[in-house]
Amino acid sequence: MGKGELSLDWGMAENLAYASLLKEGYPVRLSGQDSGRGTFFHRHAVLHDQVTADQDERIYIPLRHIHPEQPDFVVIDSMLSEEAVLGFEYGYATTQPNELVIWEAQFGDFANGAQVVIDQFIASGEAKWGRVCGLVMMLPHGYEGQGPEHSSARLERYLQLCADYNIQVCVPSTPAQMFHVLRRQMIRPLRKPLIIMSPKSMLRHKESVSRLEDLAQGHFYPVISEVDNLEPESIKRIIACSGKIYYELLAYRKEHHITNMAIIRMEQLYPFPHEEFQAEIDRFSNAKEVIWCQEEPGNQGAWHRIQHYLLRHMQPDQVLGYALRASSASPAVGYTARHRFTQNELIVAAFRDKI
């Protein structure tokens, strides 16, 4: 990957983000459950030598050896006490403006145990007390048939807290996007908490890869436009989505040879990228329908929080629809077969002739 011979995966892009920031003089602090290896084995921040007898030499952390004069890289496998750990990381981040401070949940729903810290401090601390904070929360999110407790990071909760440009909520869909959103957090002169709905199965998805050039020359794109060479004048429907559902929509469209429906990715849900979304509406001006597609049930996910943003930019003759799971008290079903059935249903609904 470093030689440019293979496409970059998520672990490589994330490590390069940290390494480049360290090279530029920014300390990095990463804590959470299994953060040393990454919950889904995508990160190799800590290497363990099982042969060497000397206890002091058994652990090697490559990111501590990027540059002779680099600042600290700290990675901590924290205890399963989210309220205590996240509360500490929030306080630490408020006092260290030049350090990238990240708390990572083993599964996105683990943040539920720290909801009081998120509500009382992370989302509202600046408005209430003028406490500026650049804390990053990485929350694994995605519906893969793992049941109600390991599917949703409760995206809707964070979007409900959004107001006055208090936090950032991003759903990167490529390694390059993850690379740039982490670097952006430190490089631009803005300190706001960053909530990342981070991937699970996408970490090894054959389509979710990036080129080295995407990291070296690109930037973070709040909206990613249609990637296939479709004729804009022929598009009758725009399907907007976030996260891994994009790759399933793309596969379905390819399998069924659909050429009149464009798929765009909303990579930043708040602050909503008004100009970028407007550009997509203008690009596909012949489209009469805009569909929001999400994996989450209708009472969860982004649908209720962003539909007014979508409507603001749509043309008077365009219709807004949705493709999603039926509203539910639970974030997800507990049976894999049922999950697959409803997943297929919502993908088919996104392309259905009548909305």
GUTI-404234 format. One record per residue (C-alpha): x, y, z. Coordinates in Angstrom, 1 decimal, decimal comma. Layout:
// residues N
{u:X; v:Y; w:Z}
...
END
This chain:
// residues 355
{u:0,0; v:0,0; w:0,0}
{u:2,8; v:2,4; w:0,9}
{u:4,4; v:1,8; w:-2,6}
{u:1,1; v:2,4; w:-4,3}
{u:0,9; v:-1,2; w:-5,5}
{u:-2,3; v:-2,0; w:-3,6}
{u:-5,4; v:0,1; w:-2,8}
{u:-5,4; v:1,5; w:0,7}
{u:-7,7; v:0,0; w:3,3}
{u:-9,2; v:1,7; w:6,4}
{u:-6,4; v:0,7; w:8,8}
{u:-3,7; v:2,1; w:6,5}
{u:-5,5; v:5,4; w:6,0}
{u:-6,2; v:5,8; w:9,7}
{u:-2,5; v:5,1; w:10,6}
{u:-1,3; v:7,5; w:7,9}
{u:-3,6; v:10,2; w:9,4}
{u:-2,0; v:9,8; w:12,8}
{u:1,5; v:9,5; w:11,4}
{u:1,2; v:12,6; w:9,3}
{u:-0,2; v:14,6; w:12,2}
{u:2,6; v:13,4; w:14,5}
{u:5,2; v:14,4; w:11,8}
{u:3,6; v:17,9; w:11,8}
{u:3,9; v:18,2; w:15,6}
{u:0,4; v:17,3; w:16,8}
{u:0,2; v:14,8; w:19,7}
{u:-2,4; v:12,0; w:19,3}
{u:-4,3; v:10,3; w:22,2}
{u:-6,5; v:7,3; w:21,4}
{u:-8,5; v:5,5; w:24,1}
{u:-11,3; v:3,0; w:24,1}
{u:-12,0; v:-0,7; w:24,3}
{u:-9,6; v:-2,7; w:22,1}
{u:-8,1; v:0,5; w:20,7}
{u:-4,6; v:-1,0; w:20,4}
{u:-5,7; v:-3,5; w:17,8}
{u:-9,0; v:-2,0; w:16,7}
{u:-12,2; v:-3,8; w:17,6}
{u:-12,5; v:-5,3; w:14,2}
{u:-8,8; v:-6,0; w:13,7}
{u:-8,3; v:-3,1; w:11,3}
{u:-5,7; v:-1,2; w:13,4}
{u:-2,3; v:-2,5; w:14,4}
{u:-1,3; v:0,3; w:16,7}
{u:0,4; v:-2,0; w:19,2}
{u:2,5; v:-5,0; w:18,2}
{u:3,2; v:-7,8; w:20,8}
{u:6,3; v:-9,9; w:20,6}
{u:5,5; v:-13,3; w:22,1}
{u:9,1; v:-14,6; w:21,8}
{u:11,2; v:-12,0; w:23,5}
{u:11,7; v:-12,7; w:27,2}
{u:12,3; v:-9,2; w:28,3}
{u:8,9; v:-7,7; w:29,4}
{u:10,0; v:-4,1; w:28,5}
{u:10,7; v:-5,1; w:24,9}
{u:7,6; v:-7,2; w:24,2}
{u:5,4; v:-4,2; w:23,1}
{u:6,3; v:-2,1; w:20,1}
{u:4,2; v:0,9; w:19,0}
{u:5,2; v:2,0; w:15,5}
{u:3,6; v:5,4; w:15,7}
{u:6,0; v:6,4; w:18,4}
{u:8,9; v:6,1; w:15,9}
{u:7,8; v:8,3; w:13,0}
{u:10,2; v:11,2; w:13,6}
{u:13,0; v:11,9; w:16,1}
{u:11,3; v:15,1; w:17,4}
{u:7,7; v:13,9; w:17,2}
{u:5,2; v:14,5; w:20,1}
{u:3,6; v:11,6; w:22,0}
{u:1,3; v:9,0; w:20,5}
{u:-0,7; v:7,4; w:23,4}
{u:-3,0; v:4,4; w:22,8}
{u:-5,0; v:3,0; w:25,7}
{u:-7,2; v:-0,1; w:26,0}
{u:-9,6; v:1,5; w:28,5}
{u:-12,0; v:-0,2; w:30,9}
{u:-15,6; v:-0,9; w:30,2}
{u:-16,8; v:2,1; w:32,1}
{u:-17,9; v:4,5; w:29,4}
{u:-19,2; v:7,3; w:31,5}
{u:-15,9; v:7,6; w:33,5}
{u:-13,6; v:7,2; w:30,5}
{u:-15,5; v:9,6; w:28,2}
{u:-15,9; v:12,1; w:31,0}
{u:-12,1; v:12,1; w:31,5}
{u:-11,4; v:12,4; w:27,8}
{u:-13,8; v:15,3; w:27,4}
{u:-12,0; v:17,2; w:30,2}
{u:-8,6; v:16,3; w:28,8}
{u:-9,6; v:17,5; w:25,3}
{u:-10,8; v:20,8; w:26,6}
{u:-7,3; v:21,5; w:28,1}
{u:-5,3; v:20,2; w:25,2}
{u:-6,3; v:22,3; w:22,1}
{u:-3,3; v:21,1; w:20,0}
{u:-3,8; v:17,4; w:20,6}
{u:-6,0; v:15,0; w:18,6}
{u:-8,0; v:13,3; w:21,4}
{u:-10,1; v:10,3; w:20,3}
{u:-12,5; v:8,0; w:22,3}
{u:-13,5; v:4,9; w:20,4}
{u:-16,4; v:2,7; w:21,4}
{u:-16,0; v:-1,1; w:20,9}
{u:-19,5; v:-1,0; w:19,4}
{u:-21,4; v:2,2; w:18,8}
{u:-24,1; v:1,5; w:21,3}
{u:-21,6; v:1,4; w:24,1}
{u:-21,7; v:5,2; w:24,2}
{u:-25,2; v:4,8; w:25,7}
{u:-23,5; v:4,3; w:29,1}
{u:-22,0; v:7,8; w:28,8}
{u:-25,1; v:9,6; w:27,5}
{u:-25,1; v:12,1; w:30,4}
{u:-21,5; v:13,2; w:29,4}
{u:-22,6; v:13,6; w:25,8}
{u:-25,7; v:15,6; w:26,6}
{u:-24,4; v:17,7; w:29,5}
{u:-20,9; v:18,4; w:28,4}
{u:-19,8; v:17,4; w:24,8}
{u:-22,9; v:18,8; w:23,0}
{u:-23,6; v:21,8; w:25,2}
{u:-20,4; v:22,7; w:27,1}
{u:-19,5; v:25,5; w:24,7}
{u:-22,9; v:27,1; w:24,8}
{u:-23,3; v:26,8; w:28,5}
{u:-19,8; v:27,5; w:29,8}
{u:-17,7; v:28,6; w:26,9}
{u:-15,7; v:25,4; w:27,2}
{u:-14,3; v:24,7; w:23,7}
{u:-13,5; v:21,0; w:22,9}
{u:-12,2; v:19,1; w:19,9}
{u:-12,9; v:15,6; w:21,2}
{u:-13,4; v:12,9; w:18,5}
{u:-15,8; v:10,1; w:19,2}
{u:-15,5; v:7,1; w:16,8}
{u:-18,6; v:4,9; w:17,0}
{u:-18,9; v:1,7; w:15,0}
{u:-22,2; v:1,8; w:13,2}
{u:-23,9; v:-0,4; w:10,5}
{u:-26,6; v:-3,1; w:10,2}
{u:-25,0; v:-6,5; w:9,6}
{u:-27,4; v:-8,8; w:11,4}
{u:-25,6; v:-8,6; w:14,7}
{u:-28,8; v:-7,8; w:16,7}
{u:-30,2; v:-4,7; w:18,4}
{u:-27,2; v:-4,0; w:20,7}
{u:-24,4; v:-4,1; w:18,1}
{u:-26,0; v:-2,5; w:15,1}
{u:-26,7; v:1,2; w:15,8}
{u:-24,6; v:3,9; w:17,4}
{u:-27,9; v:5,8; w:17,7}
{u:-27,2; v:8,4; w:15,0}
{u:-30,5; v:10,1; w:15,6}
{u:-29,5; v:11,0; w:19,2}
{u:-26,5; v:13,0; w:18,0}
{u:-28,4; v:14,7; w:15,2}
{u:-31,1; v:15,7; w:17,8}
{u:-28,3; v:17,5; w:19,8}
{u:-27,1; v:19,5; w:16,8}
{u:-27,8; v:23,2; w:16,9}
{u:-25,7; v:26,4; w:16,7}
{u:-23,0; v:24,5; w:14,9}
{u:-22,1; v:22,8; w:18,2}
{u:-20,8; v:19,5; w:16,9}
{u:-19,9; v:17,7; w:13,7}
{u:-21,5; v:14,4; w:12,7}
{u:-19,8; v:12,6; w:9,8}
{u:-20,3; v:9,2; w:8,1}
{u:-17,2; v:8,6; w:6,0}
{u:-17,5; v:5,9; w:3,3}
{u:-13,9; v:5,5; w:2,1}
{u:-10,5; v:5,3; w:3,8}
{u:-9,5; v:8,6; w:2,2}
{u:-12,5; v:10,3; w:3,8}
{u:-11,5; v:9,0; w:7,2}
{u:-7,9; v:10,2; w:6,7}
{u:-9,0; v:13,7; w:5,8}
{u:-11,7; v:14,1; w:8,4}
{u:-9,2; v:13,2; w:11,2}
{u:-6,6; v:15,5; w:9,8}
{u:-9,2; v:18,3; w:9,3}
{u:-10,0; v:18,1; w:13,0}
{u:-6,5; v:19,4; w:13,9}
{u:-5,4; v:21,4; w:10,8}
{u:-8,3; v:23,9; w:10,4}
{u:-8,7; v:26,6; w:13,0}
{u:-11,9; v:25,2; w:14,5}
{u:-12,5; v:23,3; w:17,7}
{u:-15,8; v:21,4; w:17,7}
{u:-16,5; v:17,8; w:18,9}
{u:-16,5; v:15,4; w:16,0}
{u:-18,8; v:12,3; w:16,0}
{u:-17,8; v:9,7; w:13,4}
{u:-20,1; v:6,9; w:12,5}
{u:-17,3; v:4,5; w:11,8}
{u:-17,5; v:1,3; w:9,7}
{u:-17,5; v:-2,4; w:10,6}
{u:-17,9; v:-4,6; w:7,5}
{u:-16,7; v:-1,7; w:5,3}
{u:-13,3; v:-2,0; w:6,8}
{u:-12,7; v:-4,9; w:4,4}
{u:-15,2; v:-4,2; w:1,7}
{u:-13,5; v:-4,7; w:-1,7}
{u:-15,1; v:-1,5; w:-3,0}
{u:-14,4; v:0,7; w:0,0}
{u:-10,7; v:1,4; w:-0,7}
{u:-8,7; v:4,5; w:-1,7}
{u:-5,7; v:5,4; w:-3,7}
{u:-2,6; v:6,9; w:-2,2}
{u:-3,2; v:9,9; w:-4,4}
{u:-6,6; v:10,4; w:-2,7}
{u:-4,8; v:11,0; w:0,5}
{u:-1,9; v:13,1; w:-0,8}
{u:-4,0; v:15,4; w:-3,0}
{u:-7,6; v:15,3; w:-1,9}
{u:-9,6; v:16,6; w:1,0}
{u:-12,7; v:15,7; w:3,0}
{u:-15,8; v:15,9; w:0,8}
{u:-19,1; v:16,5; w:2,7}
{u:-21,0; v:15,1; w:-0,2}
{u:-19,7; v:12,6; w:-2,7}
{u:-21,4; v:12,8; w:-6,1}
{u:-22,3; v:10,0; w:-8,5}
{u:-19,2; v:8,1; w:-9,4}
{u:-20,3; v:6,3; w:-12,5}
{u:-20,4; v:7,9; w:-15,9}
{u:-24,2; v:8,5; w:-16,1}
{u:-25,8; v:11,2; w:-18,3}
{u:-27,1; v:13,9; w:-15,9}
{u:-30,0; v:14,7; w:-18,3}
{u:-31,2; v:11,1; w:-18,1}
{u:-31,5; v:10,9; w:-14,3}
{u:-35,0; v:10,7; w:-13,0}
{u:-34,3; v:10,0; w:-9,4}
{u:-31,6; v:11,0; w:-6,9}
{u:-30,9; v:8,5; w:-4,1}
{u:-29,2; v:10,1; w:-1,2}
{u:-27,6; v:7,9; w:1,6}
{u:-24,9; v:7,6; w:4,1}
{u:-22,6; v:4,8; w:5,2}
{u:-22,3; v:1,2; w:4,0}
{u:-25,8; v:1,1; w:2,4}
{u:-24,2; v:3,0; w:-0,5}
{u:-22,2; v:-0,1; w:-1,6}
{u:-25,3; v:-2,3; w:-1,5}
{u:-27,3; v:0,3; w:-3,5}
{u:-24,4; v:0,5; w:-6,0}
{u:-24,3; v:-3,3; w:-6,4}
{u:-28,0; v:-3,6; w:-6,9}
{u:-28,0; v:-0,8; w:-9,6}
{u:-25,2; v:-2,5; w:-11,4}
{u:-26,8; v:-6,0; w:-11,2}
{u:-30,1; v:-4,6; w:-12,7}
{u:-28,5; v:-2,3; w:-15,3}
{u:-30,2; v:0,8; w:-14,0}
{u:-28,9; v:4,0; w:-15,6}
{u:-31,4; v:6,6; w:-14,8}
{u:-31,0; v:6,8; w:-11,0}
{u:-28,0; v:8,6; w:-9,4}
{u:-26,6; v:7,8; w:-6,0}
{u:-25,0; v:10,4; w:-3,8}
{u:-23,3; v:10,1; w:-0,4}
{u:-24,0; v:12,5; w:2,4}
{u:-20,7; v:12,2; w:4,3}
{u:-21,4; v:15,0; w:6,7}
{u:-24,8; v:15,2; w:8,2}
{u:-24,2; v:18,2; w:10,4}
{u:-23,4; v:21,0; w:9,8}
{u:-25,4; v:20,1; w:6,7}
{u:-23,5; v:20,8; w:3,5}
{u:-26,0; v:23,1; w:1,9}
{u:-23,9; v:24,3; w:-1,0}
{u:-22,7; v:20,8; w:-1,9}
{u:-26,2; v:19,3; w:-1,8}
{u:-27,6; v:22,1; w:-3,9}
{u:-24,9; v:21,4; w:-6,5}
{u:-26,2; v:17,9; w:-6,8}
{u:-29,8; v:19,0; w:-7,2}
{u:-28,7; v:21,5; w:-9,9}
{u:-26,5; v:18,8; w:-11,6}
{u:-29,4; v:16,4; w:-12,0}
{u:-32,1; v:19,1; w:-12,6}
{u:-34,3; v:16,7; w:-14,6}
{u:-34,8; v:14,4; w:-11,7}
{u:-38,3; v:14,5; w:-10,4}
{u:-37,7; v:12,4; w:-7,2}
{u:-35,3; v:12,5; w:-4,4}
{u:-35,1; v:9,4; w:-2,2}
{u:-33,4; v:9,2; w:1,2}
{u:-32,3; v:5,7; w:1,9}
{u:-31,1; v:4,4; w:5,3}
{u:-30,6; v:1,1; w:7,1}
{u:-32,1; v:2,4; w:10,3}
{u:-35,9; v:2,3; w:11,1}
{u:-37,9; v:5,3; w:10,2}
{u:-38,0; v:6,7; w:13,7}
{u:-34,2; v:6,4; w:14,0}
{u:-31,2; v:7,3; w:11,8}
{u:-31,0; v:10,6; w:9,9}
{u:-34,4; v:10,7; w:8,2}
{u:-36,4; v:12,9; w:10,6}
{u:-33,4; v:15,3; w:11,3}
{u:-32,4; v:16,1; w:7,7}
{u:-35,5; v:15,9; w:5,6}
{u:-36,2; v:19,6; w:6,0}
{u:-32,6; v:20,3; w:4,8}
{u:-33,3; v:18,2; w:1,7}
{u:-36,6; v:19,9; w:1,0}
{u:-35,0; v:23,3; w:1,3}
{u:-32,9; v:22,7; w:-1,8}
{u:-35,3; v:20,7; w:-3,9}
{u:-37,1; v:22,1; w:-6,9}
{u:-40,9; v:22,8; w:-6,6}
{u:-41,7; v:20,0; w:-8,9}
{u:-39,6; v:17,4; w:-7,1}
{u:-41,0; v:14,9; w:-4,7}
{u:-39,1; v:13,7; w:-1,6}
{u:-39,5; v:10,0; w:-0,6}
{u:-37,7; v:7,5; w:1,6}
{u:-36,5; v:3,8; w:1,7}
{u:-35,9; v:2,5; w:5,2}
{u:-37,0; v:0,0; w:7,8}
{u:-40,4; v:0,3; w:9,5}
{u:-40,3; v:2,3; w:12,7}
{u:-39,3; v:0,1; w:15,7}
{u:-38,8; v:0,3; w:19,4}
{u:-35,6; v:-1,7; w:18,9}
{u:-32,6; v:-0,5; w:16,8}
{u:-32,5; v:-3,8; w:14,9}
{u:-33,9; v:-7,3; w:14,8}
{u:-32,2; v:-10,3; w:16,4}
{u:-32,5; v:-12,8; w:13,6}
{u:-30,1; v:-12,8; w:10,7}
{u:-32,7; v:-14,1; w:8,2}
{u:-35,1; v:-11,3; w:9,2}
{u:-32,3; v:-8,7; w:8,9}
{u:-31,4; v:-9,9; w:5,4}
{u:-35,1; v:-9,8; w:4,3}
{u:-35,6; v:-6,2; w:5,5}
{u:-32,3; v:-5,1; w:4,2}
{u:-33,2; v:-6,4; w:0,7}
{u:-36,6; v:-4,8; w:1,0}
{u:-35,3; v:-1,3; w:1,6}
{u:-32,7; v:-1,5; w:-1,2}
{u:-35,4; v:-2,6; w:-3,6}
{u:-37,7; v:0,2; w:-2,4}
{u:-35,0; v:2,8; w:-3,2}
{u:-35,2; v:1,8; w:-6,9}
{u:-38,9; v:1,0; w:-7,1}
{u:-40,8; v:2,8; w:-9,9}
{u:-43,4; v:4,3; w:-7,6}
{u:-42,5; v:5,9; w:-4,3}
END
